[in-house]
Amino acid sequence: MLGSPALLALALLSDDALAAFGLTTTSTRYKVDTNGGLVFEVNRANGDIASLVFNSIEYQGKGKASGINSGLGTSQVSAETIGSNYIKIMVKASSLPVTQYYIAKSEDPTIYMATYITGEVDPGELRWLARLRQENVPTGVHGDVGNTIGCTAFEGKDTFRCPNQQTRCKMYTGDRFIDDQIHGVSGSNVAVWMIMPKVAYETSSGGPFMRDINSQTGSSDQELYWYMNSGHVRTEPWRFGLMGPYAMKFTKGDKPSPDLDTSFFSTLDIQGYVPSSQRGSVSGSVAGVPKEFEAVVHWYNDKAQYWAKAANNAFKSPLMKPGTYTMKLYRGEYEVAKDTVTVAAGSNTSKDIASAEPNPSVVWRIGNFDGQPFELKNGDKIERMHPSDVRMGSWGGTYTVGQSSARDFPMALFSKTGGNVKVNFNLTANQVRDLTLRVGTTLSFKGGRPSVAIGSWTGKDPGAPKLIDSRGVTRGAYRGYGEVYTWTVPASAFKNGQNTLTLGVYGSGDKDFLSANYIVDAIELQGPAAS
């Protein structure tokens, strides 16, 4: 039988191992024990997260703290216990238009969060950034694509080349918002996850196909991100209001459900939070999108954005804030219809949408008009590596209609590297007539746009597209405004038999892959079939 000292020691050990859910206040920090394995501490002066202990191991990085951007600076930080199940910490920045919320739920190793903004945040981006100890969670999102250890920066401060000539960049870790409800970093018997329910993106900018940084692996820190707004290939103004709810969850390695229940936020007095009871939805059917393409429906106005993938030609939106929205239909990522719809609280609005895209006869087509370059040469690699990466194929080249495949046509053209591509094609006598040449692009850099020539005919310069002031293709981005260019090619440019289209780039710029460029969606020559 154990003596009283042993019993006391056992009792103390049990109390420590099964610490109660609660909030402790010191002179410099708020300490929260979730009673679910996670204990975290918040700096009372600035709202930074200063400690993240999961199952008795510290995961917070040794240098900079975790928080919004590079920190909110001097802030008003308060904490309270709500009932027996919740702790709320509110951080109101003194010099930035930001209020940050941290919520703990009893017996749940998760930090639930929301970020309320009333204006732009310098330097024009808003992100949650957890700085974790790399030795404890060494594996980043998508493996090594954002691992810069032992590599040297060669383009800006964010794009690196490694000794094996492979390239790395934190931009390569991103996924489309429509697909990115959960991502995480991991180590031995542990993983840390960012969870973004569909409603989390409603006040972000960029639409369903926007991508941004998810992680970066350095020699000391493993950075885990959720980007809410950014200037990386920005195509629309920022929205203001509540970003979230979203969450950072610790597990023993298992991947949790992305369907995060945050309905309890309605009881926590979170500024800008709109409960389900004050929302509505839209449902209906889509038509005109071939089954081999993903059909996406997108709703947006200057206050909010939402999206849904159609299944068996039917869709239903997430719960939306009341208001009037632009409603778009995409084949893949290519817009094929546009309408408007009004959403009312507490009701579902029925609204169908059908593709309005014409279907002309074509002599030939290269690629698919789907807003994506993935089927073209190097398109399967461009999200995760630099165009100069040793694993990339060559740029430019020659494509022969009827013999080559889409994989032989480069997904991007650069004015200084692989500057043009030739397309050889045959016409029969009945096709030697005025024809329409159509070139679809997904993203442009430094004013890059197509130059076209067939025989002695040269197409008119269409003029520079709307500028996106951000590196694109070299940082894994492929989607911008999606310009489509058309030329009427006169019959005199063609001949019965073999013809050659030379496709190049208008624009200049720096060198190599930072010269003017554009990403190709698809190309087609419209006209009658051969007889």
Secondary structure by P-SEA (a helix, b strand, c coil): cccaaaaaaaaaaaaaaaccccccccccbbbbbccccbbbbbccccccccbbbccccccccccccccccccccccbbbbbbccccbbbbbbbbccccbbbbbbbccccccccbbbbbcccccccbbbbbbbccccccccccccccccccccccccccccccccccbbbbccccccccccccccccccccbbbbbbbcccccccccccccbbbbccccccccbbbbbbccccccccbbbbbccccccccccccccccccccccccccccccccccccccccccccccccccccbbbbbbbbccccccbbbbcccccccccccccccbbbbbccccccccbbbbbbccbbbbbbbbbccccccccccccccccccccccccccccccccccccccccbbbbbcccccccccccccccccccbbbbbbccccccccbbbbbbbbcccccbbbbbbbccccccccccccccccccccccccccccbbbbbbbcccccccccbbbbbbbbccccccccccbbbbbccccccccccc
